[in-house]
């Protein structure tokens, strides 16, 4: 699996985290690089889940949430073999578009 971390909103949300959380995100990204897509789908710790409460951006079929740290979820989408990260949600509900 390849990771695209170039989205400015993702980078900004990652860099706003405290050092401990940033390091945890880095650890999860390293883990993701070692997985196949099938392994990601089955991994109970990462909890890859389709977000149905938010309409995906134009040109993206679906967006997903995954546990990037114990307390943080990221929003991403798959394009071919690449996982494209959109943002690290400030809290669990924000990843699903809830208030």
Phi and psi restraints in degrees (range 20) as a CNS / XPLOR table:
assign (resid 1 and name C) (resid 2 and name N)
       (resid 2 and name CA) (resid 2 and name C) 1.0 -106.9 20.0 2
assign (resid 2 and name N) (resid 2 and name CA)
       (resid 2 and name C) (resid 3 and name N) 1.0 149.5 20.0 2
assign (resid 2 and name C) (resid 3 and name N)
       (resid 3 and name CA) (resid 3 and name C) 1.0 -117.2 20.0 2
assign (resid 3 and name N) (resid 3 and name CA)
       (resid 3 and name C) (resid 4 and name N) 1.0 135.1 20.0 2
assign (resid 3 and name C) (resid 4 and name N)
       (resid 4 and name CA) (resid 4 and name C) 1.0 -109.1 20.0 2
assign (resid 4 and name N) (resid 4 and name CA)
       (resid 4 and name C) (resid 5 and name N) 1.0 110.4 20.0 2
assign (resid 4 and name C) (resid 5 and name N)
       (resid 5 and name CA) (resid 5 and name C) 1.0 -107.7 20.0 2
assign (resid 5 and name N) (resid 5 and name CA)
       (resid 5 and name C) (resid 6 and name N) 1.0 17.6 20.0 2
assign (resid 5 and name C) (resid 6 and name N)
       (resid 6 and name CA) (resid 6 and name C) 1.0 -87.0 20.0 2
assign (resid 6 and name N) (resid 6 and name CA)
       (resid 6 and name C) (resid 7 and name N) 1.0 -2.9 20.0 2
assign (resid 6 and name C) (resid 7 and name N)
       (resid 7 and name CA) (resid 7 and name C) 1.0 -67.4 20.0 2
assign (resid 7 and name N) (resid 7 and name CA)
       (resid 7 and name C) (resid 8 and name N) 1.0 125.1 20.0 2
assign (resid 7 and name C) (resid 8 and name N)
       (resid 8 and name CA) (resid 8 and name C) 1.0 -58.3 20.0 2
assign (resid 8 and name N) (resid 8 and name CA)
       (resid 8 and name C) (resid 9 and name N) 1.0 -36.5 20.0 2
assign (resid 8 and name C) (resid 9 and name N)
       (resid 9 and name CA) (resid 9 and name C) 1.0 -66.7 20.0 2
assign (resid 9 and name N) (resid 9 and name CA)
       (resid 9 and name C) (resid 10 and name N) 1.0 -38.5 20.0 2
assign (resid 9 and name C) (resid 10 and name N)
       (resid 10 and name CA) (resid 10 and name C) 1.0 -64.0 20.0 2
assign (resid 10 and name N) (resid 10 and name CA)
       (resid 10 and name C) (resid 11 and name N) 1.0 -48.0 20.0 2
assign (resid 10 and name C) (resid 11 and name N)
       (resid 11 and name CA) (resid 11 and name C) 1.0 -60.2 20.0 2
assign (resid 11 and name N) (resid 11 and name CA)
       (resid 11 and name C) (resid 12 and name N) 1.0 -43.6 20.0 2
assign (resid 11 and name C) (resid 12 and name N)
       (resid 12 and name CA) (resid 12 and name C) 1.0 -64.0 20.0 2
assign (resid 12 and name N) (resid 12 and name CA)
       (resid 12 and name C) (resid 13 and name N) 1.0 -44.3 20.0 2
assign (resid 12 and name C) (resid 13 and name N)
       (resid 13 and name CA) (resid 13 and name C) 1.0 -67.0 20.0 2
assign (resid 13 and name N) (resid 13 and name CA)
       (resid 13 and name C) (resid 14 and name N) 1.0 -33.5 20.0 2
assign (resid 13 and name C) (resid 14 and name N)
       (resid 14 and name CA) (resid 14 and name C) 1.0 -67.7 20.0 2
assign (resid 14 and name N) (resid 14 and name CA)
       (resid 14 and name C) (resid 15 and name N) 1.0 -46.2 20.0 2
assign (resid 14 and name C) (resid 15 and name N)
       (resid 15 and name CA) (resid 15 and name C) 1.0 -71.9 20.0 2
assign (resid 15 and name N) (resid 15 and name CA)
       (resid 15 and name C) (resid 16 and name N) 1.0 -20.2 20.0 2
assign (resid 15 and name C) (resid 16 and name N)
       (resid 16 and name CA) (resid 16 and name C) 1.0 -75.5 20.0 2
assign (resid 16 and name N) (resid 16 and name CA)
       (resid 16 and name C) (resid 17 and name N) 1.0 -17.7 20.0 2
assign (resid 16 and name C) (resid 17 and name N)
       (resid 17 and name CA) (resid 17 and name C) 1.0 -69.1 20.0 2
assign (resid 17 and name N) (resid 17 and name CA)
       (resid 17 and name C) (resid 18 and name N) 1.0 154.4 20.0 2
assign (resid 17 and name C) (resid 18 and name N)
       (resid 18 and name CA) (resid 18 and name C) 1.0 -69.2 20.0 2
assign (resid 18 and name N) (resid 18 and name CA)
       (resid 18 and name C) (resid 19 and name N) 1.0 165.6 20.0 2
assign (resid 18 and name C) (resid 19 and name N)
       (resid 19 and name CA) (resid 19 and name C) 1.0 -56.2 20.0 2
assign (resid 19 and name N) (resid 19 and name CA)
       (resid 19 and name C) (resid 20 and name N) 1.0 -42.2 20.0 2
assign (resid 19 and name C) (resid 20 and name N)
       (resid 20 and name CA) (resid 20 and name C) 1.0 -61.6 20.0 2
assign (resid 20 and name N) (resid 20 and name CA)
       (resid 20 and name C) (resid 21 and name N) 1.0 -45.9 20.0 2
assign (resid 20 and name C) (resid 21 and name N)
       (resid 21 and name CA) (resid 21 and name C) 1.0 -67.7 20.0 2
assign (resid 21 and name N) (resid 21 and name CA)
       (resid 21 and name C) (resid 22 and name N) 1.0 -39.2 20.0 2
assign (resid 21 and name C) (resid 22 and name N)
       (resid 22 and name CA) (resid 22 and name C) 1.0 -58.6 20.0 2
assign (resid 22 and name N) (resid 22 and name CA)
       (resid 22 and name C) (resid 23 and name N) 1.0 -42.6 20.0 2
assign (resid 22 and name C) (resid 23 and name N)
       (resid 23 and name CA) (resid 23 and name C) 1.0 -65.2 20.0 2
assign (resid 23 and name N) (resid 23 and name CA)
       (resid 23 and name C) (resid 24 and name N) 1.0 -36.9 20.0 2
assign (resid 23 and name C) (resid 24 and name N)
       (resid 24 and name CA) (resid 24 and name C) 1.0 -65.5 20.0 2
assign (resid 24 and name N) (resid 24 and name CA)
       (resid 24 and name C) (resid 25 and name N) 1.0 -39.2 20.0 2
assign (resid 24 and name C) (resid 25 and name N)
       (resid 25 and name CA) (resid 25 and name C) 1.0 -61.2 20.0 2
assign (resid 25 and name N) (resid 25 and name CA)
       (resid 25 and name C) (resid 26 and name N) 1.0 -45.7 20.0 2
assign (resid 25 and name C) (resid 26 and name N)
       (resid 26 and name CA) (resid 26 and name C) 1.0 -58.6 20.0 2
assign (resid 26 and name N) (resid 26 and name CA)
       (resid 26 and name C) (resid 27 and name N) 1.0 -42.9 20.0 2
assign (resid 26 and name C) (resid 27 and name N)
       (resid 27 and name CA) (resid 27 and name C) 1.0 -61.0 20.0 2
assign (resid 27 and name N) (resid 27 and name CA)
       (resid 27 and name C) (resid 28 and name N) 1.0 -41.4 20.0 2
assign (resid 27 and name C) (resid 28 and name N)
       (resid 28 and name CA) (resid 28 and name C) 1.0 -67.2 20.0 2
assign (resid 28 and name N) (resid 28 and name CA)
       (resid 28 and name C) (resid 29 and name N) 1.0 -39.9 20.0 2
assign (resid 28 and name C) (resid 29 and name N)
       (resid 29 and name CA) (resid 29 and name C) 1.0 -62.8 20.0 2
assign (resid 29 and name N) (resid 29 and name CA)
       (resid 29 and name C) (resid 30 and name N) 1.0 -39.3 20.0 2
assign (resid 29 and name C) (resid 30 and name N)
       (resid 30 and name CA) (resid 30 and name C) 1.0 -62.8 20.0 2
assign (resid 30 and name N) (resid 30 and name CA)
       (resid 30 and name C) (resid 31 and name N) 1.0 -40.4 20.0 2
assign (resid 30 and name C) (resid 31 and name N)
       (resid 31 and name CA) (resid 31 and name C) 1.0 -62.8 20.0 2
assign (resid 31 and name N) (resid 31 and name CA)
       (resid 31 and name C) (resid 32 and name N) 1.0 -46.1 20.0 2
assign (resid 31 and name C) (resid 32 and name N)
       (resid 32 and name CA) (resid 32 and name C) 1.0 -58.8 20.0 2
assign (resid 32 and name N) (resid 32 and name CA)
       (resid 32 and name C) (resid 33 and name N) 1.0 -38.7 20.0 2
assign (resid 32 and name C) (resid 33 and name N)
       (resid 33 and name CA) (resid 33 and name C) 1.0 -59.8 20.0 2
assign (resid 33 and name N) (resid 33 and name CA)
       (resid 33 and name C) (resid 34 and name N) 1.0 -23.7 20.0 2
assign (resid 33 and name C) (resid 34 and name N)
       (resid 34 and name CA) (resid 34 and name C) 1.0 -92.7 20.0 2
assign (resid 34 and name N) (resid 34 and name CA)
       (resid 34 and name C) (resid 35 and name N) 1.0 -8.2 20.0 2
assign (resid 34 and name C) (resid 35 and name N)
       (resid 35 and name CA) (resid 35 and name C) 1.0 -94.6 20.0 2
assign (resid 35 and name N) (resid 35 and name CA)
       (resid 35 and name C) (resid 36 and name N) 1.0 155.6 20.0 2
assign (resid 35 and name C) (resid 36 and name N)
       (resid 36 and name CA) (resid 36 and name C) 1.0 -89.6 20.0 2
assign (resid 36 and name N) (resid 36 and name CA)
       (resid 36 and name C) (resid 37 and name N) 1.0 167.4 20.0 2
assign (resid 36 and name C) (resid 37 and name N)
       (resid 37 and name CA) (resid 37 and name C) 1.0 -61.6 20.0 2
assign (resid 37 and name N) (resid 37 and name CA)
       (resid 37 and name C) (resid 38 and name N) 1.0 -40.9 20.0 2
assign (resid 37 and name C) (resid 38 and name N)
       (resid 38 and name CA) (resid 38 and name C) 1.0 -60.8 20.0 2
assign (resid 38 and name N) (resid 38 and name CA)
       (resid 38 and name C) (resid 39 and name N) 1.0 -40.7 20.0 2
assign (resid 38 and name C) (resid 39 and name N)
       (resid 39 and name CA) (resid 39 and name C) 1.0 -64.7 20.0 2
assign (resid 39 and name N) (resid 39 and name CA)
       (resid 39 and name C) (resid 40 and name N) 1.0 -39.6 20.0 2
assign (resid 39 and name C) (resid 40 and name N)
       (resid 40 and name CA) (resid 40 and name C) 1.0 -60.6 20.0 2
assign (resid 40 and name N) (resid 40 and name CA)
       (resid 40 and name C) (resid 41 and name N) 1.0 -46.8 20.0 2
assign (resid 40 and name C) (resid 41 and name N)
       (resid 41 and name CA) (resid 41 and name C) 1.0 -59.8 20.0 2
assign (resid 41 and name N) (resid 41 and name CA)
       (resid 41 and name C) (resid 42 and name N) 1.0 -32.2 20.0 2
assign (resid 41 and name C) (resid 42 and name N)
       (resid 42 and name CA) (resid 42 and name C) 1.0 -91.7 20.0 2
assign (resid 42 and name N) (resid 42 and name CA)
       (resid 42 and name C) (resid 43 and name N) 1.0 -13.4 20.0 2
assign (resid 42 and name C) (resid 43 and name N)
       (resid 43 and name CA) (resid 43 and name C) 1.0 -70.7 20.0 2
assign (resid 43 and name N) (resid 43 and name CA)
       (resid 43 and name C) (resid 44 and name N) 1.0 114.0 20.0 2
assign (resid 43 and name C) (resid 44 and name N)
       (resid 44 and name CA) (resid 44 and name C) 1.0 -72.4 20.0 2
assign (resid 44 and name N) (resid 44 and name CA)
       (resid 44 and name C) (resid 45 and name N) 1.0 -23.8 20.0 2
assign (resid 44 and name C) (resid 45 and name N)
       (resid 45 and name CA) (resid 45 and name C) 1.0 -75.1 20.0 2
assign (resid 45 and name N) (resid 45 and name CA)
       (resid 45 and name C) (resid 46 and name N) 1.0 -35.6 20.0 2
assign (resid 45 and name C) (resid 46 and name N)
       (resid 46 and name CA) (resid 46 and name C) 1.0 -81.2 20.0 2
assign (resid 46 and name N) (resid 46 and name CA)
       (resid 46 and name C) (resid 47 and name N) 1.0 -28.4 20.0 2
assign (resid 46 and name C) (resid 47 and name N)
       (resid 47 and name CA) (resid 47 and name C) 1.0 49.5 20.0 2
assign (resid 47 and name N) (resid 47 and name CA)
       (resid 47 and name C) (resid 48 and name N) 1.0 60.4 20.0 2
assign (resid 47 and name C) (resid 48 and name N)
       (resid 48 and name CA) (resid 48 and name C) 1.0 -66.5 20.0 2
assign (resid 48 and name N) (resid 48 and name CA)
       (resid 48 and name C) (resid 49 and name N) 1.0 114.4 20.0 2
assign (resid 48 and name C) (resid 49 and name N)
       (resid 49 and name CA) (resid 49 and name C) 1.0 -133.5 20.0 2
assign (resid 49 and name N) (resid 49 and name CA)
       (resid 49 and name C) (resid 50 and name N) 1.0 136.1 20.0 2
assign (resid 49 and name C) (resid 50 and name N)
       (resid 50 and name CA) (resid 50 and name C) 1.0 -70.1 20.0 2
assign (resid 50 and name N) (resid 50 and name CA)
       (resid 50 and name C) (resid 51 and name N) 1.0 136.3 20.0 2
assign (resid 50 and name C) (resid 51 and name N)
       (resid 51 and name CA) (resid 51 and name C) 1.0 -97.4 20.0 2
assign (resid 51 and name N) (resid 51 and name CA)
       (resid 51 and name C) (resid 52 and name N) 1.0 114.2 20.0 2
assign (resid 51 and name C) (resid 52 and name N)
       (resid 52 and name CA) (resid 52 and name C) 1.0 -100.7 20.0 2
assign (resid 52 and name N) (resid 52 and name CA)
       (resid 52 and name C) (resid 53 and name N) 1.0 -12.1 20.0 2
assign (resid 52 and name C) (resid 53 and name N)
       (resid 53 and name CA) (resid 53 and name C) 1.0 -83.6 20.0 2
assign (resid 53 and name N) (resid 53 and name CA)
       (resid 53 and name C) (resid 54 and name N) 1.0 -7.1 20.0 2
assign (resid 53 and name C) (resid 54 and name N)
       (resid 54 and name CA) (resid 54 and name C) 1.0 -125.6 20.0 2
assign (resid 54 and name N) (resid 54 and name CA)
       (resid 54 and name C) (resid 55 and name N) 1.0 131.3 20.0 2
assign (resid 54 and name C) (resid 55 and name N)
       (resid 55 and name CA) (resid 55 and name C) 1.0 -73.0 20.0 2
assign (resid 55 and name N) (resid 55 and name CA)
       (resid 55 and name C) (resid 56 and name N) 1.0 128.0 20.0 2
assign (resid 55 and name C) (resid 56 and name N)
       (resid 56 and name CA) (resid 56 and name C) 1.0 -66.7 20.0 2
assign (resid 56 and name N) (resid 56 and name CA)
       (resid 56 and name C) (resid 57 and name N) 1.0 154.1 20.0 2
assign (resid 56 and name C) (resid 57 and name N)
       (resid 57 and name CA) (resid 57 and name C) 1.0 -59.0 20.0 2
assign (resid 57 and name N) (resid 57 and name CA)
       (resid 57 and name C) (resid 58 and name N) 1.0 157.8 20.0 2
assign (resid 57 and name C) (resid 58 and name N)
       (resid 58 and name CA) (resid 58 and name C) 1.0 -55.6 20.0 2
assign (resid 58 and name N) (resid 58 and name CA)
       (resid 58 and name C) (resid 59 and name N) 1.0 133.1 20.0 2
assign (resid 58 and name C) (resid 59 and name N)
       (resid 59 and name CA) (resid 59 and name C) 1.0 89.7 20.0 2
assign (resid 59 and name N) (resid 59 and name CA)
       (resid 59 and name C) (resid 60 and name N) 1.0 -4.1 20.0 2
assign (resid 59 and name C) (resid 60 and name N)
       (resid 60 and name CA) (resid 60 and name C) 1.0 -114.3 20.0 2
assign (resid 60 and name N) (resid 60 and name CA)
       (resid 60 and name C) (resid 61 and name N) 1.0 125.8 20.0 2
assign (resid 60 and name C) (resid 61 and name N)
       (resid 61 and name CA) (resid 61 and name C) 1.0 -67.2 20.0 2
assign (resid 61 and name N) (resid 61 and name CA)
       (resid 61 and name C) (resid 62 and name N) 1.0 -44.7 20.0 2
assign (resid 61 and name C) (resid 62 and name N)
       (resid 62 and name CA) (resid 62 and name C) 1.0 -156.5 20.0 2
assign (resid 62 and name N) (resid 62 and name CA)
       (resid 62 and name C) (resid 63 and name N) 1.0 152.4 20.0 2
assign (resid 62 and name C) (resid 63 and name N)
       (resid 63 and name CA) (resid 63 and name C) 1.0 -114.5 20.0 2
assign (resid 63 and name N) (resid 63 and name CA)
       (resid 63 and name C) (resid 64 and name N) 1.0 155.6 20.0 2
assign (resid 63 and name C) (resid 64 and name N)
       (resid 64 and name CA) (resid 64 and name C) 1.0 -133.8 20.0 2
assign (resid 64 and name N) (resid 64 and name CA)
       (resid 64 and name C) (resid 65 and name N) 1.0 156.9 20.0 2
assign (resid 64 and name C) (resid 65 and name N)
       (resid 65 and name CA) (resid 65 and name C) 1.0 -112.5 20.0 2
assign (resid 65 and name N) (resid 65 and name CA)
       (resid 65 and name C) (resid 66 and name N) 1.0 144.6 20.0 2
assign (resid 65 and name C) (resid 66 and name N)
       (resid 66 and name CA) (resid 66 and name C) 1.0 -144.5 20.0 2
assign (resid 66 and name N) (resid 66 and name CA)
       (resid 66 and name C) (resid 67 and name N) 1.0 150.9 20.0 2
assign (resid 66 and name C) (resid 67 and name N)
       (resid 67 and name CA) (resid 67 and name C) 1.0 -76.8 20.0 2
assign (resid 67 and name N) (resid 67 and name CA)
       (resid 67 and name C) (resid 68 and name N) 1.0 112.4 20.0 2
assign (resid 67 and name C) (resid 68 and name N)
       (resid 68 and name CA) (resid 68 and name C) 1.0 -92.4 20.0 2
assign (resid 68 and name N) (resid 68 and name CA)
       (resid 68 and name C) (resid 69 and name N) 1.0 -28.2 20.0 2
assign (resid 68 and name C) (resid 69 and name N)
       (resid 69 and name CA) (resid 69 and name C) 1.0 -143.7 20.0 2
assign (resid 69 and name N) (resid 69 and name CA)
       (resid 69 and name C) (resid 70 and name N) 1.0 177.3 20.0 2
assign (resid 69 and name C) (resid 70 and name N)
       (resid 70 and name CA) (resid 70 and name C) 1.0 -58.8 20.0 2
assign (resid 70 and name N) (resid 70 and name CA)
       (resid 70 and name C) (resid 71 and name N) 1.0 -33.0 20.0 2
assign (resid 70 and name C) (resid 71 and name N)
       (resid 71 and name CA) (resid 71 and name C) 1.0 -113.7 20.0 2
assign (resid 71 and name N) (resid 71 and name CA)
       (resid 71 and name C) (resid 72 and name N) 1.0 -0.4 20.0 2
assign (resid 71 and name C) (resid 72 and name N)
       (resid 72 and name CA) (resid 72 and name C) 1.0 -123.9 20.0 2
assign (resid 72 and name N) (resid 72 and name CA)
       (resid 72 and name C) (resid 73 and name N) 1.0 143.8 20.0 2
assign (resid 72 and name C) (resid 73 and name N)
       (resid 73 and name CA) (resid 73 and name C) 1.0 -118.9 20.0 2
assign (resid 73 and name N) (resid 73 and name CA)
       (resid 73 and name C) (resid 74 and name N) 1.0 145.7 20.0 2
assign (resid 73 and name C) (resid 74 and name N)
       (resid 74 and name CA) (resid 74 and name C) 1.0 -109.1 20.0 2
assign (resid 74 and name N) (resid 74 and name CA)
       (resid 74 and name C) (resid 75 and name N) 1.0 154.9 20.0 2
assign (resid 74 and name C) (resid 75 and name N)
       (resid 75 and name CA) (resid 75 and name C) 1.0 -112.4 20.0 2
assign (resid 75 and name N) (resid 75 and name CA)
       (resid 75 and name C) (resid 76 and name N) 1.0 131.7 20.0 2
assign (resid 75 and name C) (resid 76 and name N)
       (resid 76 and name CA) (resid 76 and name C) 1.0 -149.9 20.0 2
assign (resid 76 and name N) (resid 76 and name CA)
       (resid 76 and name C) (resid 77 and name N) 1.0 172.1 20.0 2
assign (resid 76 and name C) (resid 77 and name N)
       (resid 77 and name CA) (resid 77 and name C) 1.0 -143.1 20.0 2
assign (resid 77 and name N) (resid 77 and name CA)
       (resid 77 and name C) (resid 78 and name N) 1.0 159.5 20.0 2
assign (resid 77 and name C) (resid 78 and name N)
       (resid 78 and name CA) (resid 78 and name C) 1.0 -102.6 20.0 2
assign (resid 78 and name N) (resid 78 and name CA)
       (resid 78 and name C) (resid 79 and name N) 1.0 133.1 20.0 2
assign (resid 78 and name C) (resid 79 and name N)
       (resid 79 and name CA) (resid 79 and name C) 1.0 -132.6 20.0 2
assign (resid 79 and name N) (resid 79 and name CA)
       (resid 79 and name C) (resid 80 and name N) 1.0 103.0 20.0 2
assign (resid 79 and name C) (resid 80 and name N)
       (resid 80 and name CA) (resid 80 and name C) 1.0 64.8 20.0 2
assign (resid 80 and name N) (resid 80 and name CA)
       (resid 80 and name C) (resid 81 and name N) 1.0 -124.3 20.0 2
assign (resid 80 and name C) (resid 81 and name N)
       (resid 81 and name CA) (resid 81 and name C) 1.0 -96.1 20.0 2
assign (resid 81 and name N) (resid 81 and name CA)
       (resid 81 and name C) (resid 82 and name N) 1.0 8.0 20.0 2
assign (resid 81 and name C) (resid 82 and name N)
       (resid 82 and name CA) (resid 82 and name C) 1.0 -107.2 20.0 2
assign (resid 82 and name N) (resid 82 and name CA)
       (resid 82 and name C) (resid 83 and name N) 1.0 131.5 20.0 2
assign (resid 82 and name C) (resid 83 and name N)
       (resid 83 and name CA) (resid 83 and name C) 1.0 -94.4 20.0 2
assign (resid 83 and name N) (resid 83 and name CA)
       (resid 83 and name C) (resid 84 and name N) 1.0 118.3 20.0 2
assign (resid 83 and name C) (resid 84 and name N)
       (resid 84 and name CA) (resid 84 and name C) 1.0 -101.7 20.0 2
assign (resid 84 and name N) (resid 84 and name CA)
       (resid 84 and name C) (resid 85 and name N) 1.0 117.7 20.0 2
assign (resid 84 and name C) (resid 85 and name N)
       (resid 85 and name CA) (resid 85 and name C) 1.0 -86.4 20.0 2
assign (resid 85 and name N) (resid 85 and name CA)
       (resid 85 and name C) (resid 86 and name N) 1.0 138.1 20.0 2
assign (resid 85 and name C) (resid 86 and name N)
       (resid 86 and name CA) (resid 86 and name C) 1.0 -104.3 20.0 2
assign (resid 86 and name N) (resid 86 and name CA)
       (resid 86 and name C) (resid 87 and name N) 1.0 -43.7 20.0 2
assign (resid 86 and name C) (resid 87 and name N)
       (resid 87 and name CA) (resid 87 and name C) 1.0 -168.0 20.0 2
assign (resid 87 and name N) (resid 87 and name CA)
       (resid 87 and name C) (resid 88 and name N) 1.0 158.1 20.0 2
assign (resid 87 and name C) (resid 88 and name N)
       (resid 88 and name CA) (resid 88 and name C) 1.0 -102.5 20.0 2
assign (resid 88 and name N) (resid 88 and name CA)
       (resid 88 and name C) (resid 89 and name N) 1.0 118.1 20.0 2
assign (resid 88 and name C) (resid 89 and name N)
       (resid 89 and name CA) (resid 89 and name C) 1.0 -69.5 20.0 2
assign (resid 89 and name N) (resid 89 and name CA)
       (resid 89 and name C) (resid 90 and name N) 1.0 140.7 20.0 2
assign (resid 89 and name C) (resid 90 and name N)
       (resid 90 and name CA) (resid 90 and name C) 1.0 -66.2 20.0 2
assign (resid 90 and name N) (resid 90 and name CA)
       (resid 90 and name C) (resid 91 and name N) 1.0 -23.3 20.0 2
assign (resid 90 and name C) (resid 91 and name N)
       (resid 91 and name CA) (resid 91 and name C) 1.0 -154.8 20.0 2
assign (resid 91 and name N) (resid 91 and name CA)
       (resid 91 and name C) (resid 92 and name N) 1.0 169.4 20.0 2
assign (resid 91 and name C) (resid 92 and name N)
       (resid 92 and name CA) (resid 92 and name C) 1.0 -56.1 20.0 2
assign (resid 92 and name N) (resid 92 and name CA)
       (resid 92 and name C) (resid 93 and name N) 1.0 -49.1 20.0 2
assign (resid 92 and name C) (resid 93 and name N)
       (resid 93 and name CA) (resid 93 and name C) 1.0 -63.6 20.0 2
assign (resid 93 and name N) (resid 93 and name CA)
       (resid 93 and name C) (resid 94 and name N) 1.0 -33.4 20.0 2
assign (resid 93 and name C) (resid 94 and name N)
       (resid 94 and name CA) (resid 94 and name C) 1.0 -62.4 20.0 2
assign (resid 94 and name N) (resid 94 and name CA)
       (resid 94 and name C) (resid 95 and name N) 1.0 -30.4 20.0 2
assign (resid 94 and name C) (resid 95 and name N)
       (resid 95 and name CA) (resid 95 and name C) 1.0 -64.5 20.0 2
assign (resid 95 and name N) (resid 95 and name CA)
       (resid 95 and name C) (resid 96 and name N) 1.0 -24.3 20.0 2
assign (resid 95 and name C) (resid 96 and name N)
       (resid 96 and name CA) (resid 96 and name C) 1.0 -105.7 20.0 2
assign (resid 96 and name N) (resid 96 and name CA)
       (resid 96 and name C) (resid 97 and name N) 1.0 8.5 20.0 2
assign (resid 96 and name C) (resid 97 and name N)
       (resid 97 and name CA) (resid 97 and name C) 1.0 77.7 20.0 2
assign (resid 97 and name N) (resid 97 and name CA)
       (resid 97 and name C) (resid 98 and name N) 1.0 16.9 20.0 2
assign (resid 97 and name C) (resid 98 and name N)
       (resid 98 and name CA) (resid 98 and name C) 1.0 -95.1 20.0 2
assign (resid 98 and name N) (resid 98 and name CA)
       (resid 98 and name C) (resid 99 and name N) 1.0 156.2 20.0 2
